[in-house]
Each structure stands twice: as structure tokens, then as C-alpha cells.
């Protein structure tokens, strides 16, 4: 086979959060396990063991619903610091196979293996070697999908689970996709699925049979991307870039849902401080400064408001993010009204801040040094190991997050 044929691996760690918890507590093996919180909490399932999935439990399901589906399940609080440590080991293994590695989330990655046959052998042999090395280095299982595009690799890895390898050979992409449900195409959600059903499209083969102009008229640019995806091509949004391309996020946010609704203003503002710290950390990790700061506030009756403010100069400092979001909160919160959820969202990114006053420059530099040091301590000892005083009362367990601060391969860069 020519070394010029595009070869993409999608490596997906099997039940990653659950598997990591089993490393620390082997008694969990073979049992129905739900990671993400306790059965009586308001959070959602971060991961479920295959044993729990048999009872209909899946990620993003409310914990309380999961408890009803699987009453005998063992519920475990997430440990993001453990997952980050294991993800670093995963990244090291992947990086030893290809210099072009893209961590799509904490437990999955794409590798461009084009032209590596002399070093690692043909695709199936290389995948088996990667499979074996991953198990040896991390004690964790993974599934690997192989294709000529990221889309094919991702879809095939899902069908290789658990602990398998599936290679869709060049030229067989459309045949492989045709019988699959349109929902299996990455990026097709419930709303798009319903729209496609109205067109009589239920399988990917139905989608491929439609004229491109029909899709374009109905869905615009996304319709053209769908036509490409139906053929197994990387098309639309994130898939337009090369594997390993340095693509910055469009926004960064963190939210917290209280187990018990509260109208305690001190606790609410302390939570905003803690969320601002988490957002600021991810800004620094990506070497970004945000201009737009947004508050999300959800009341006890689920009424939700969002309010935003744009800064004169972008920032990545926790305290400046907090000051703006606190002002938004004070101006919009109905005092004594109980709050269910708070969120901090930032966008409008720039690689570096603009001009600042000379007198403020030293202060900004001091804050940057202090917060960067705090980030390193969190990397080593966990997200909750250090916090600014204003955030102490609002301390809460970090929810298991697909793309947390400290994602492997996303080191803090100076931009």
C-alpha cells in the first residue's frame, strides 16, 4: 500500500473514567459503576461501566435517573486529577507513534499515521502495537478506528468497542457508512436528526443519495458539509483542520449546579469566584485573553438569564473576570430569590492583551506570576488544592469534564 494514502487513527479509551477508578479500587471491577457524583445529587453521569449501561445508564443522564434505572449501581465521585494523570500517560504513548496527535478530549485522540509504515508496519499491525503498548503503559484498554479521514476513524472506533480495532479500507468508506443511522455522523444532533427525517433521510445511505443542492438549500453550508460526511470525508467546522492543528477554542465556560438551591449572597459570589478561577486557568493554559465576560444564572423555577459585558482590554486574570461577573450578578439577581445554577463564560479571544497603563503593568505581571504558580500547584495536587480567599466558601467538587484544564498536548503557550 502506498505510504501516501491518508491513514488516520481514532483512539478511544474504553469507559475511561470508570477504568481509572478501578485502578484505584479493584473491587469495582465487573460491577455496575456510575462516575460523576452520588445517587441523590443533581449532577449528571460522567461515565458508566458496561455493566451499568446494560440497564440504560449513559453519560449526561441525571444521576437520580441513573439510580432509578440501576438501583444496585455503585456511585463514585469523579476524580479529575486522576484522569488528567492517566491522560498524560495516554498522550505519551500516542506521541511515541506519531508526531501529529490531537487530543479531542481527555480520553480520545486522533493520530495521523500517514507514511509511518516503515516504522510501525501496515495499519492493522501498527494498531495492534499501539493497543499492546497502551495496555502495558497505562493498564487501560482502548479501541482504535482506522480510516482515510477523522470521520471514518471516529465512527469505526465506536464499532470496535470494547477493546477492539476496526480498519475501514480505502475505497470502502461509503459502503461502511450507508447502513448506519444518520445520528452516527459526528455533529448530527437531535434537531438535525429530526430535520433529516422530514426529508425521508434515516440512514447515511439515504443522505448520500440526496442531491447536494437539496441539502445546501435546506441547511446552507452545513448541508454541504453533510454531503461530504456521507461520503466519509472530513467536512465542516472542526473537521476542516488538519490533525494536530493548533485550533483555539471559541469560548470557555464553567458552571455549577447546587445540590440545594440557595439565596446566600456570600456563597453565590464565592461560587462565582471559584468559577472565575477555573475559567482563568483554562485561558492561561491556551495562552488566550478574553474580552467578553458572561454570567449565566438559573433560578429555582428554572428561569435562566444570561448577561454579558465586553472589556476595554481583554484579560486572563481570575480577579478581573470575577469583578465583571460579580457586577453582572449584583445588577441582575433578584435578592432573596433562590439560585439553582451559576455559570461563567468568556469569549472574544485574543492571543495577548492590548496596551495597559504603565502603573497597572507591574500589578498585572504580579498577578500573572501568582496565578501561573497556582496553576502548577493545581496540576500537581488537584483543582481544589488552592483558591483565592473570595472563593473559599464557594468551594465545590470539580465536575468531571471532557476538556478540563491540563488537557495533554495543550500546554500553556505564549501567544
C-alpha positions in Angstrom: 0.0 0.0 0.0 1.3 3.4 -0.9 2.6 5.4 2.0 0.8 8.5 0.6 -2.7 7.1 1.3 -4.1 9.1 4.2 -4.2 7.0 7.4 -5.9 8.3 10.5 -6.3 6.5 13.8 -9.0 7.4 16.3 -8.0 6.1 19.7 -10.8 6.0 22.3 -10.1 4.8 25.8 -12.8 2.3 26.9 -15.0 3.5 29.8 -12.1 5.8 30.7 -13.3 7.3 34.0 -14.7 4.0 35.3 -11.5 2.2 34.3 -9.3 4.7 36.1 -11.4 4.4 39.2 -11.0 0.6 39.0 -7.2 1.1 39.1 -7.5 2.8 42.4 -10.3 0.4 43.7 -10.1 -3.0 42.1 -13.2 -4.1 43.9 -15.2 -2.1 41.4 -14.3 -4.4 38.5 -17.1 -6.3 37.0 -19.8 -4.2 38.8 -22.3 -1.6 37.8 -20.4 1.7 38.4 -21.6 5.3 37.8 -19.0 8.1 37.9 -19.9 11.7 38.4 -21.5 12.0 41.9 -23.8 10.4 44.3 -27.2 8.9 43.5 -29.1 11.7 45.3 -27.3 14.7 43.7 -28.4 16.9 40.9 -25.4 16.3 38.7 -25.2 14.1 35.6 -23.4 10.9 34.8 -19.9 11.4 33.5 -19.4 7.7 32.7 -20.9 4.3 33.4 -19.4 0.9 33.3 -20.6 -1.6 30.7 -22.5 -3.4 33.4 -24.4 -0.2 34.2 -25.0 0.5 30.6 -27.0 -2.7 30.3 -29.6 -1.1 32.4 -29.9 2.0 30.2 -27.5 4.2 32.1 -25.4 6.6 29.9 -23.3 9.7 30.1 -25.2 13.0 30.6 -28.1 11.2 32.3 -29.2 12.8 35.6 -27.7 10.9 38.5 -31.1 10.5 40.1 -32.4 9.0 36.9 -29.4 6.6 36.7 -30.2 5.5 40.3 -33.8 4.6 39.2 -32.5 2.7 36.1 -29.9 0.8 38.1 -30.6 0.8 41.9 -27.8 -1.5 42.7 -25.1 0.6 41.0 -22.1 1.9 42.9 -22.0 5.7 42.6 -18.5 7.3 42.7 -17.5 11.0 42.8 -15.3 11.9 39.9 -11.5 12.5 40.5 -10.4 14.8 37.7 -6.8 14.9 38.9 -6.6 11.1 38.5 -8.0 11.3 35.0 -5.5 14.0 34.0 -2.6 12.0 35.2 -3.8 8.9 33.3 -4.5 11.0 30.2 -0.9 12.3 30.3 0.3 8.7 30.1 -2.1 8.0 27.2 -0.7 11.1 25.4 2.9 9.9 25.9 2.1 6.5 24.3 0.3 8.2 21.4 3.1 10.7 20.8 5.6 7.7 20.5 3.6 6.6 17.4 3.1 9.8 15.6 4.2 13.5 15.9 0.8 14.5 14.8 -1.5 13.8 17.8 -4.7 15.7 18.6 -6.4 15.1 21.9 -10.1 15.6 21.1 -10.9 15.2 24.8 -9.3 13.8 27.9 -10.0 10.2 26.7 -9.8 10.2 22.9 -7.4 11.3 20.3 -6.6 11.4 16.6 -3.3 10.3 15.1 -2.1 11.0 11.6 -0.3 7.8 10.8 0.3 8.6 7.1 3.7 7.5 6.0 4.6 5.6 9.2 4.5 2.0 7.7 8.3 1.6 7.6 8.4 2.5 11.3 5.3 0.8 12.7 4.2 -1.5 9.9 0.8 -1.5 8.0 -2.2 0.0 9.7 -3.5 -3.2 11.5 -0.1 -4.1 12.8 0.6 -0.6 13.9 -2.8 -0.5 15.7 -2.1 -3.8 17.5 1.3 -2.5 18.6 -0.3 0.7 19.9 -3.0 -1.4 21.6 -0.5 -3.5 23.4 1.7 -0.6 24.4 -1.2 1.4 25.8 -2.2 -1.6 28.0 1.3 -2.0 29.2 1.9 1.7 30.0 -1.5 2.6 31.4 -3.2 -0.7 32.4 -6.2 0.6 30.4 -8.0 -0.7 27.3 -8.6 1.3 24.2 -10.5 0.9 20.9 -9.0 2.0 17.7 -10.7 3.1 14.5 -8.7 3.4 11.3 -9.7 5.3 8.1 -8.7 7.7 5.5 -10.4 10.6 7.4 -11.0 11.5 11.0 -14.8 11.0 10.5 -14.3 7.4 9.3 -11.8 6.7 12.1 -14.1 8.0 14.8 -17.2 6.2 13.6 -15.2 2.9 13.2 -13.7 3.2 16.7 -17.2 3.3 18.2 -17.9 0.0 16.4 -14.7 -1.6 17.6 -15.7 -1.2 21.3 -14.8 -2.5 23.7 -11.1 -3.2 23.3 -11.0 -3.7 19.6 -9.6 -2.5 16.3 -11.6 -1.8 13.1 -10.0 -0.7 9.8 -12.2 0.7 7.0 -10.0 0.1 3.9 -9.6 2.9 1.4 -12.5 3.0 -1.1 -14.9 1.3 1.3 -16.0 4.4 3.2 -19.4 4.9 1.6 -20.3 1.2 1.8 -19.4 1.2 5.5 -21.4 4.3 6.3 -24.5 3.6 4.2 -26.4 1.3 6.6 -25.7 3.4 9.7 -28.2 5.7 11.4 -27.7 9.4 10.4 -27.3 10.1 14.1 -24.0 8.2 14.0 -22.4 11.0 11.9 -20.4 13.3 14.2 -22.2 16.6 14.6 -25.7 15.4 13.9 -27.8 16.0 17.0 -31.5 15.5 17.8 -32.7 18.6 16.0 -30.7 17.9 12.8 -31.9 14.2 13.0 -35.5 15.4 13.1 -34.9 17.7 10.1 -33.3 14.9 8.1 -36.2 12.6 9.0 -38.6 15.1 7.5 -36.6 14.7 4.2 -37.0 10.9 4.4 -33.4 10.5 5.5 -32.9 7.9 8.2 -29.6 6.2 7.1 -26.4 7.6 5.9 -27.0 6.0 2.6 -30.3 8.0 2.3 -28.3 11.1 2.9 -25.6 10.2 0.3 -28.4 9.7 -2.3 -29.7 13.3 -1.9 -28.6 16.0 -4.4 -26.1 18.4 -2.8 -28.2 21.4 -3.9 -31.1 20.0 -1.9 -29.0 19.8 1.3 -27.5 23.3 0.6 -30.9 24.9 0.1 -32.2 23.3 3.3 -29.2 23.7 5.6 -26.8 26.1 3.9 -23.1 25.4 4.4 -23.8 22.7 6.9 -25.8 20.9 4.2 -22.7 20.8 2.0 -20.7 19.5 4.9 -23.3 16.8 5.5 -22.9 15.7 1.9 -19.2 15.3 2.4 -19.6 13.4 5.6 -22.0 11.0 3.9 -19.1 10.1 1.7 -16.7 9.7 4.6 -14.9 13.0 4.2 -13.8 15.4 6.8 -16.0 18.3 6.2 -17.4 21.2 8.3 -16.3 23.1 11.4 -13.6 21.4 13.4 -13.1 18.6 10.9 -11.8 21.2 8.3 -8.4 21.5 10.1 -5.5 19.0 9.9 -4.8 16.6 12.8 -2.8 18.3 15.4 -3.5 21.8 14.1 -3.4 24.5 16.8 -7.0 25.5 16.9 -8.1 27.8 19.7 -11.4 27.3 21.5 -14.2 29.8 20.6 -15.3 30.1 24.2 -14.6 28.8 27.6 -17.1 28.2 30.4 -17.7 26.5 33.7 -20.9 26.0 35.6 -22.0 24.8 39.0 -25.4 23.4 39.9 -26.2 23.4 43.6 -27.5 20.3 45.3 -29.7 22.6 47.4 -30.9 25.9 45.9 -29.5 28.9 47.8 -30.1 32.6 48.2 -27.0 33.1 50.4 -25.3 36.0 48.6 -21.9 35.3 50.1 -22.0 31.7 48.9 -23.2 32.7 45.5 -20.5 35.3 45.0 -17.9 32.8 46.3 -19.1 30.3 43.7 -18.6 32.9 41.0 -15.0 33.5 42.3 -14.3 29.7 42.1 -15.8 29.5 38.6 -13.7 32.6 37.5 -10.6 30.8 38.7 -11.4 27.7 36.7 -12.1 29.8 33.5 -9.0 31.9 34.1 -6.9 28.8 34.4 -8.0 27.5 31.0 -7.4 30.9 29.4 -3.8 30.8 30.6 -3.4 27.2 29.5 -4.4 28.2 26.0 -2.4 31.5 26.1 -5.6 33.5 25.5 -7.2 36.7 26.8 -10.9 37.2 26.8 -12.8 40.4 26.0 -16.4 39.3 26.7 -17.4 38.1 30.2 -20.8 36.4 30.6 -22.9 35.4 33.6 -25.4 32.5 33.5 -27.9 32.5 36.3 -30.7 29.9 36.8 -33.3 30.3 39.4 -35.1 27.6 41.4 -38.0 27.6 38.9 -35.5 27.0 36.1 -35.9 30.6 34.8 -32.5 31.3 33.2 -30.9 34.6 32.3 -27.5 35.4 30.7 -25.9 38.8 30.8 -22.6 39.8 29.2 -20.1 42.7 29.3 -17.2 43.5 27.0 -14.0 44.8 28.5 -12.0 47.7 27.1 -8.9 45.4 27.2 -9.0 41.5 27.2 -7.9 39.6 30.3 -6.9 36.2 31.6 -6.8 37.2 35.2 -9.2 35.4 37.6 -9.8 38.5 39.7 -10.7 40.7 36.7 -13.1 38.1 35.4 -14.7 37.8 38.8 -15.1 41.6 39.2 -17.0 41.8 36.0 -19.2 38.7 36.5 -19.9 39.8 40.1 -21.1 43.2 38.9 -23.4 41.4 36.4 -24.7 39.2 39.2 -25.4 42.1 41.6 -27.2 44.1 38.9 -29.4 41.2 37.8 -30.0 38.8 40.8 -33.4 39.2 42.4 -32.3 39.3 46.1 -33.7 36.5 48.3 -34.5 34.5 45.1 -33.0 31.0 45.3 -30.5 30.1 42.7 -30.1 26.6 41.2 -27.1 27.2 38.8 -24.4 29.7 38.2 -22.0 29.9 35.2 -19.1 32.0 33.9 -18.5 32.1 30.2 -15.8 34.0 28.3 -15.3 34.7 24.6 -13.9 37.2 22.2 -10.3 35.8 22.4 -7.1 37.4 21.6 -3.6 35.9 21.8 -2.4 38.7 24.0 -3.8 41.7 25.8 -3.6 45.2 24.4 -1.9 48.3 25.9 -2.3 48.8 29.6 -1.3 51.7 31.8 2.3 51.6 33.0 1.3 51.7 36.6 -1.0 48.7 36.0 1.6 46.7 34.2 3.6 45.7 37.3 0.4 44.7 39.0 -0.8 42.5 36.1 2.7 40.9 35.9 2.5 40.0 39.6 -1.0 38.6 39.3 0.1 36.5 36.2 3.1 35.1 38.1 1.0 34.3 41.2 -1.8 32.6 39.2 0.6 30.7 37.0 2.2 29.3 40.2 -1.3 28.4 41.5 -2.0 26.6 38.2 1.1 24.5 38.6 0.1 23.6 42.1 -3.3 22.5 40.9 -1.7 20.4 38.2 0.2 18.6 40.9 -2.2 18.4 43.8 -5.7 18.8 42.2 -8.0 21.5 41.1 -9.3 22.2 44.7 -5.8 22.4 46.3 -5.6 26.2 46.1 -8.1 29.0 45.8 -8.3 32.8 46.3 -9.9 33.7 49.6 -13.0 35.0 47.9 -13.7 31.6 46.5 -13.2 29.5 49.7 -16.8 29.4 50.8 -17.9 28.6 47.2 -15.6 25.6 47.1 -17.2 22.6 45.3 -16.1 19.4 43.9 -14.8 19.8 40.3 -17.2 18.0 38.0 -15.7 15.5 35.7 -15.1 17.4 32.5 -14.4 16.3 28.9 -11.9 19.1 28.3 -10.5 20.2 31.7 -7.6 22.4 32.4 -4.4 20.5 31.9 -5.5 18.6 28.8 -2.5 16.7 27.5 -0.8 18.4 24.5 -2.4 21.7 25.4 0.5 23.3 27.3 0.5 26.9 28.2 1.8 28.8 25.3 2.8 32.4 24.9 0.9 33.9 22.0 
